[in-house]
Structure formats: structure tokens, C-alpha cells
Amino acid sequence: MPLQILTGFAVWCTWCIGHDAGHGTVAKPNSSMGKAINRIVGEITHSMVCLVFYGHMWEGHSVKEKADATLSVAVSVATAGTLWYNMGFADFSVVCMAPLAVMSFWLFMVTYLQHHSEDGKLYTNDTFTFERGAFETVDRDYGKWTNRMSHHMMDGYVIRHFFFTKVPHYKLEAATTAFRRG
């Protein structure tokens, strides 16, 4: 089981690379080449972990983007199906599903803790706005190496998601520190 836990953390780190690609920060998205690199990296990293690349960055957008998301689902399902078929249920469960469960734990835990704090406010459907919710979001520090291996997903969340969406992961730590200083 320790191997599945370590593999699950590596899968989480792989998901973080795909998340960076979703923000367009793996390659500069100014050109069609940069956009293509981000798309390829995102598809590969998310397919490796049997997840859909297109997600929260494109919710509710154009028909083209929804069609891209459908292609991404097809790639992920084909990857998982191929692995299951070739490995069998037992091996697929141990080699793929256990690490995916660990990755899912990280994704849920990080997301939950970023959106909940002891002094956070709870809004009703009548009082909630995106902006109010955004300002209740908090960064969490998981230690230097965990933060780095996770591409600063946890300690650089606020700066990346609400202020400067194109900050690359390798500049998130400095950008967050500068933002906090004012």
C-alpha cells in the first residue's frame, strides 16, 4: 500500500501539470504553437491519470470548447478502458485505481481546504456572488517540497485563480509573496 500512496501523490503532481496546461502556462499561449503545446501536455498528463483535460476553465463556453471537452472525455475513457482490458480487473484496481483514489483524496482535500476556513463566511443563494466567494478562498502551506512538487497549487491558488491566471507555476511562490506584501 505505501507504493500506491506514493504513486497516488505522483499522479496528483501529474494532474497539477495538466492543470497548469489548462491555464495556458506550460507554454506561452500567444501563438498557435503555444496553445497546441498546452493542449498536448494537458491531454497527455490527464489521460495518463484517466481524467478529462478540459474542465473548469471552459465550463459553459462555446460549442467548439464543449466539443473539445467531448474529445478529451473520449481520450480518457479509451485510456482507462485499454488499461483495464489489458491488465484485468485485479491489476487495474491495484495499479491504477488505488493511486487514483489517493490523487482524488489530494484533489478533494486541497479544494475543500482552499474554500473553507475558520473565519470564512457562509453565503446563501441570495447573497452569494463569485467575487464574495473568491475573497473567502485561502492559500494553504503544505511544506516546501509538497508545494513545489504540486506546482504551488495549494500555496499559490488565490493569485493564480482570481488575479493573474497566466502566472506560470515556477513564479507562483514569488508572485504570492509579492501580492501579500502589497
Disulfide bonds with the S-S distance in Angstrom:
none
